[in-house]
């Protein structure tokens, strides 16, 4: 099957959530339309430098994270693989296909019988597990590789089995407590896995989305945990994106969340916390919200990210340069519309 056919197949598997979760009387907004001005010569040159830097800094075992305080990290490796895939590369195919293949190989070596994806140096592994599972689902959905499917199946099983009574997840693969940011990582991983054809019980998704809804504050933003925390940009962007993927288009929760997010339209006088994590989800939220939001947000975040890029091609992120570079490249390549997880 050709790459184009695989992409079309993957894009046909986009419905994760059952119909009863969709707001019946609210029209589904069209995702942002493609416009020629999305990609400027400056942006293309920036992406070229970033991709080259990222490829040059992959460790011999295929991992990323060695330039951070974490060491080899499954989540950063998964994000790097998705950055390459955002340009149309697949395992063994494309200019950076070998880099994607090596990312996959590293993650497969970190897959345990329990399903947990975590290198020995991981700390609070559920963040990394969520992003790594998302990458595996994107790869499997486009390649049908049996080794990717088996690792993905076990990873999904672990997510399902560690959901707590509130409907969420937190740093460790146990059911003790939950927070909004880790929870959204798991929701996105489950959505991608179901897109790729794996079974996920709808009650798991229902409970997770109810957790996200309950986390929203009156101002439209989202708090960190159900019993504490004011609103903040990064977790609010994640919460809005999760609700959009749940099919709650036009709902009061999403509308209030979007209006909260637009207050953080770049540039900001003060750097927002968890900058790349927040903009990774904000870009998805604005794209799915349609032209009204995207055509304002996209030029602003594009300009800010181009300004933040170092001359060598990297972006400096809170979790290390590999993380910052991978996240920036995923955001800047969203107009390619290639990753199934970012499609409506």
C-alpha positions as CSV (number, residue, x, y, z in Angstrom):
1,X,0.0,0.0,0.0
2,X,1.4,3.4,-0.9
3,X,2.1,6.1,1.7
4,X,-0.8,8.2,0.2
5,X,-3.2,5.2,0.6
6,X,-2.0,4.6,4.1
7,X,-2.6,8.2,5.0
8,X,-6.1,8.1,3.5
9,X,-6.8,4.9,5.4
10,X,-5.6,6.4,8.6
11,X,-7.6,9.5,8.1
12,X,-10.7,7.4,7.6
13,X,-10.3,6.0,11.2
14,X,-10.8,9.3,12.9
15,X,-14.0,8.7,15.0
16,X,-12.9,7.8,18.5
17,X,-15.9,8.7,20.6
18,X,-19.5,7.3,20.5
19,X,-22.2,9.4,19.0
20,X,-24.0,10.1,22.2
21,X,-21.1,12.3,23.3
22,X,-21.6,14.7,20.4
23,X,-23.7,17.8,21.1
24,X,-26.6,17.0,18.8
25,X,-28.0,20.5,18.3
26,X,-24.6,22.2,17.7
27,X,-23.2,22.4,14.2
28,X,-19.8,20.8,13.8
29,X,-17.4,23.6,12.8
30,X,-15.1,22.9,9.8
31,X,-11.4,22.7,10.8
32,X,-9.3,25.6,9.6
33,X,-9.1,25.7,5.8
34,X,-5.8,25.5,4.0
35,X,-4.4,28.8,2.8
36,X,-1.3,29.4,0.8
37,X,0.0,31.9,3.4
38,X,0.3,29.2,6.1
39,X,3.7,28.3,4.7
40,X,6.1,31.1,4.1
41,X,9.7,30.8,2.8
42,X,10.9,31.7,6.2
43,X,8.9,29.0,7.8
44,X,10.1,26.3,5.4
45,X,13.7,27.3,6.0
46,X,13.1,27.2,9.7
47,X,11.6,23.7,9.5
48,X,14.6,22.5,7.4
49,X,17.0,23.7,10.0
50,X,15.0,22.2,12.9
51,X,14.6,18.8,11.2
52,X,18.3,18.6,10.4
53,X,19.3,19.5,14.0
54,X,16.9,16.9,15.4
55,X,18.2,14.2,13.1
56,X,21.8,15.0,14.0
57,X,21.1,14.7,17.7
58,X,19.5,11.3,17.8
59,X,21.3,8.9,20.0
60,X,22.8,5.7,18.6
61,X,20.1,3.6,20.2
62,X,17.4,5.8,18.5
63,X,16.4,7.7,21.6
64,X,16.1,11.3,22.5
65,X,16.4,13.0,25.8
66,X,20.1,12.6,26.5
67,X,20.6,16.4,26.2
68,X,18.1,16.9,29.0
69,X,18.3,16.1,32.7
70,X,16.0,13.0,32.0
71,X,18.4,11.0,29.9
72,X,16.9,8.7,27.2
73,X,13.2,9.3,27.4
74,X,10.3,7.5,25.7
75,X,8.1,10.5,25.6
76,X,10.7,12.8,24.0
77,X,11.5,10.1,21.6
78,X,7.9,9.7,20.6
79,X,7.5,13.4,20.1
80,X,10.7,13.5,17.9
81,X,9.3,10.7,15.8
82,X,6.0,12.6,15.4
83,X,8.0,15.7,14.4
84,X,9.5,13.7,11.5
85,X,6.2,12.1,10.6
86,X,4.6,15.6,10.4
87,X,6.7,16.1,7.3
88,X,5.4,12.8,5.8
89,X,8.3,10.5,6.9
90,X,7.4,7.0,7.9
91,X,9.6,4.1,9.2
92,X,12.0,3.4,6.4
93,X,10.3,6.0,4.0
94,X,11.2,9.6,3.4
95,X,14.3,11.7,4.0
96,X,14.0,11.1,7.7
97,X,12.4,7.7,7.5
98,X,15.4,6.0,9.1
99,X,15.2,8.4,12.1
100,X,11.5,7.4,12.6
101,X,12.4,3.8,12.4
102,X,15.1,4.2,15.0
103,X,12.6,6.1,17.3
104,X,10.3,3.1,16.9
105,X,13.1,0.6,17.6
106,X,14.0,2.3,20.8
107,X,10.4,2.4,22.1
108,X,9.9,-1.3,21.3
109,X,13.0,-2.1,23.4
110,X,11.4,-0.2,26.3
111,X,8.0,-2.0,26.1
112,X,7.5,-4.2,29.2
113,X,5.1,-7.1,29.7
114,X,3.1,-4.8,32.0
115,X,2.7,-2.5,29.0
116,X,4.6,0.4,30.6
117,X,6.8,2.3,28.2
118,X,9.6,3.8,30.2
119,X,13.3,4.0,30.0
120,X,15.3,3.4,33.1
121,X,15.9,7.1,33.6
122,X,12.2,8.1,33.4
123,X,10.7,10.0,36.3
124,X,6.9,10.1,36.7
125,X,6.5,7.8,33.7
126,X,2.9,8.4,32.7
127,X,3.7,11.6,30.8
128,X,6.2,9.8,28.7
129,X,4.0,6.7,28.4
130,X,1.2,8.8,27.0
131,X,3.3,10.5,24.3
132,X,5.1,7.2,23.4
133,X,1.8,5.4,23.1
134,X,0.5,8.1,20.8
135,X,3.5,7.7,18.6
136,X,3.1,3.9,18.5
137,X,-0.6,4.4,17.5
138,X,0.3,6.8,14.7
139,X,2.9,4.4,13.4
140,X,0.7,1.3,13.6
141,X,-2.2,3.1,12.0
142,X,-0.1,3.9,8.9
143,X,2.0,0.7,8.7
144,X,0.1,-2.2,10.4
145,X,3.4,-3.4,11.8
146,X,2.8,-6.4,14.1
147,X,5.6,-5.4,16.5
148,X,4.1,-1.9,16.9
149,X,0.6,-3.3,17.4
150,X,1.7,-5.7,20.2
151,X,3.6,-2.9,22.1
152,X,0.6,-0.6,21.5
153,X,-1.9,-3.2,22.8
154,X,0.0,-3.6,26.0
155,X,0.5,0.2,26.4
156,X,-3.3,0.8,26.0
157,X,-4.1,-2.0,28.4
158,X,-1.9,-0.3,31.1
159,X,-3.7,3.0,30.5
160,X,-7.1,1.5,30.9
161,X,-6.1,-0.5,34.0
162,X,-4.7,2.5,35.8
163,X,-7.5,5.0,35.4
164,X,-8.6,6.2,38.8
165,X,-12.1,6.6,40.3
166,X,-12.3,10.2,39.2
167,X,-11.7,9.2,35.6
168,X,-8.1,10.5,35.3
169,X,-4.4,9.6,35.6
170,X,-1.3,11.1,37.2
171,X,2.5,10.6,37.2
172,X,2.6,7.0,38.3
173,X,0.8,4.0,36.8
174,X,-1.4,3.6,39.8
175,X,-5.0,4.6,40.6
176,X,-4.3,6.9,43.5
177,X,-5.0,10.4,42.0
178,X,-5.2,12.4,38.8
179,X,-4.4,15.7,37.2
180,X,-5.6,17.3,34.0
181,X,-2.3,17.4,32.1
182,X,-1.4,13.8,32.5
183,X,-5.0,12.8,31.9
184,X,-5.2,14.6,28.5
185,X,-2.0,12.8,27.4
186,X,-3.7,9.4,28.1
187,X,-6.9,10.5,26.4
188,X,-5.0,11.4,23.2
189,X,-3.1,8.1,23.3
190,X,-6.4,6.2,23.6
191,X,-8.0,8.2,20.8
192,X,-5.1,7.5,18.5
193,X,-5.1,3.8,19.4
194,X,-8.8,3.5,18.6
195,X,-8.3,5.4,15.4
196,X,-5.8,2.7,14.5
197,X,-8.3,-0.1,15.1
198,X,-7.7,-1.1,18.7
199,X,-10.7,-1.7,21.0
200,X,-11.1,0.8,23.9
201,X,-14.1,0.5,26.2
202,X,-16.3,3.6,25.7
203,X,-16.8,3.9,29.5
204,X,-13.1,4.6,29.9
205,X,-13.4,7.5,27.5
206,X,-16.7,8.7,29.0
207,X,-15.2,8.8,32.5
208,X,-12.0,10.6,31.3
209,X,-14.0,13.3,29.5
210,X,-16.2,13.8,32.5
211,X,-13.0,14.4,34.5
212,X,-11.9,17.0,32.0
213,X,-15.3,18.8,32.1
214,X,-15.3,18.8,35.9
215,X,-11.8,20.4,35.9
216,X,-13.1,23.6,34.2
217,X,-13.2,26.8,36.2
218,X,-15.9,29.5,35.9
219,X,-13.4,31.7,33.9
220,X,-13.3,29.0,31.1
221,X,-9.8,27.8,32.0
222,X,-8.9,24.5,33.7
223,X,-7.5,23.7,37.1
224,X,-4.7,21.3,37.7
225,X,-6.6,18.9,40.0
226,X,-10.3,18.6,40.9
227,X,-9.8,19.9,44.4
228,X,-7.2,22.6,43.8
229,X,-5.6,25.0,41.3
230,X,-6.6,28.1,39.4
231,X,-6.7,28.3,35.6
232,X,-3.5,28.3,33.5
233,X,-2.7,28.4,29.8
234,X,-1.1,25.0,29.2
235,X,-3.5,22.8,31.0
236,X,-6.5,24.8,29.7
237,X,-5.3,24.3,26.1
238,X,-5.0,20.6,26.8
239,X,-8.5,20.5,28.3
240,X,-10.1,22.3,25.3
241,X,-8.4,20.0,22.8
242,X,-9.5,16.9,24.7
243,X,-13.2,18.1,24.7
244,X,-13.0,18.9,21.0
245,X,-11.7,15.4,20.2
246,X,-14.7,14.1,22.3
247,X,-17.0,15.7,19.7
248,X,-18.4,18.4,22.0
249,X,-18.2,21.0,19.3
250,X,-20.1,24.2,20.0
251,X,-20.6,23.2,23.7
252,X,-20.5,25.8,26.4
253,X,-17.3,24.2,27.8
254,X,-15.4,24.6,24.6
255,X,-16.6,28.1,23.8
256,X,-15.6,29.3,27.2
257,X,-12.3,27.5,27.0
258,X,-11.5,29.0,23.6
259,X,-12.3,32.5,24.9
260,X,-10.0,31.9,27.8
261,X,-7.2,30.7,25.5
262,X,-7.4,33.7,23.1
263,X,-6.2,35.9,26.0
264,X,-2.8,34.2,25.5
265,X,-2.5,34.9,21.8
266,X,1.2,35.6,21.2
267,X,3.2,37.6,21.8
268,X,2.9,37.6,25.6
269,X,4.8,40.1,27.8
270,X,5.6,37.2,30.2
271,X,6.5,33.7,29.1
272,X,3.7,31.3,29.9
273,X,4.4,28.2,32.0
274,X,5.0,24.9,30.1
275,X,5.3,26.9,26.9
276,X,5.7,24.1,24.4
277,X,3.2,21.7,26.0
278,X,0.6,24.5,26.0
279,X,1.2,25.6,22.5
280,X,1.2,22.0,21.3
281,X,-2.4,21.7,22.5
282,X,-3.4,25.3,21.7
283,X,-2.5,24.9,18.1
284,X,-4.8,21.8,17.9
285,X,-7.6,23.6,19.7
286,X,-7.4,26.6,17.4
287,X,-7.2,24.5,14.3
288,X,-10.2,22.4,15.2
289,X,-12.1,25.5,16.2
290,X,-12.0,26.7,12.5
291,X,-10.9,29.8,10.6
292,X,-12.3,32.3,13.1
293,X,-9.6,31.2,15.6
294,X,-6.9,29.7,13.5
295,X,-6.4,32.7,11.2
296,X,-5.6,34.8,14.2
297,X,-3.7,32.3,16.2
298,X,-1.5,30.7,13.6
299,X,0.4,33.8,12.2
300,X,1.0,34.9,15.8
301,X,2.4,31.6,17.2
302,X,4.3,31.0,13.9
303,X,6.1,34.4,14.3
304,X,6.9,33.8,17.9
305,X,8.3,30.3,17.3
306,X,10.4,31.5,14.4
307,X,11.8,34.2,16.7
308,X,12.6,31.7,19.4
309,X,14.6,29.4,17.1
310,X,18.3,29.3,17.7
311,X,20.7,29.9,14.8
312,X,21.7,26.2,14.9
313,X,18.1,25.2,14.3
314,X,17.0,24.1,17.7
315,X,14.4,25.4,20.2
316,X,15.2,25.5,23.9
317,X,12.5,23.8,25.9
318,X,11.9,23.3,29.6
319,X,12.5,19.6,29.3
320,X,15.6,20.0,27.1
321,X,16.5,21.1,23.6
322,X,15.3,17.9,21.9
323,X,11.9,18.3,23.5
324,X,11.6,22.0,22.6
325,X,12.7,21.3,19.0
326,X,10.3,18.3,18.5
327,X,7.4,20.3,19.9
328,X,8.1,23.4,17.8
329,X,8.4,21.3,14.7
330,X,5.0,19.5,15.4
331,X,3.3,22.9,15.9
332,X,4.9,24.5,12.8
333,X,4.0,21.6,10.6
334,X,0.3,21.3,11.6
335,X,-0.7,23.0,8.3
336,X,0.7,19.8,6.5
337,X,-2.4,18.0,8.0
338,X,-0.6,14.7,7.8
339,X,-0.9,13.2,11.4
340,X,-4.2,11.5,11.8
341,X,-4.4,12.5,15.5
342,X,-4.6,16.2,14.5
343,X,-7.5,15.7,12.0
344,X,-11.2,16.1,12.7
